[in-house]
Amino acid sequence: MPADDLIIRPARAEDDRELAVLNRATWSTLSDVSPRPPVEDGVFDERHAPEQFLLAVLDGRIVGYVRQIPPTPLACNRHVRQIQGLAVDGTVRGRGIGRRLVEAACAAARAGGARKMTLRVLGWNAPARRLYESCGFVVEGTLAEEFLIDGRYADDVLMARRLVD
């Protein structure tokens, strides 16, 4: 895919419905610990604001998103951002869109003064772990059997990437 075909841009309030459809379509026990979102629910609410999301747009259609936020409200933790959501439409996976979104989130965090980006990924989500590792993230810890999903225990893997040299 030529680089100019894909647009990475901040989300806007009017993206809520299309983003909700994508969020529901990409939901999977491979990556999600919360129940599948109801079809009528939007994405934006008091905890999920449009300015937290970067969107991947291809041919005028939202095909992916990444959400990054401060992990806590503490002043002593302001230098850290956390990816709390990454999704790419299954019809365009394997085209580098996830990588572009992760890199855009890291660049935005760095521009905002962050020194470190963190994330949590389920231990059994090998494709996501490979993506994050290829983007420079390393495992900083594992919470063994942290989640019980569909009768199976899943590890919660904590990963991070420094944003400064």
Secondary structure, 3 states (H helix, E strand, C coil): CCHHHEEEEECCHHHHHHHHHHHHHHCCCCCCCCCCCCCCCCCCCCCCCHHHEEEEEECCEEEEEEEEECCCCCHHHCCEEEEEEEEECHHHCCCCHHHHHHHHHHHHHHHCCCCEEEEEEECCCHHHHHHHHHCCCEEEEEEEEEEEECCEEEEEEEEEEECCC
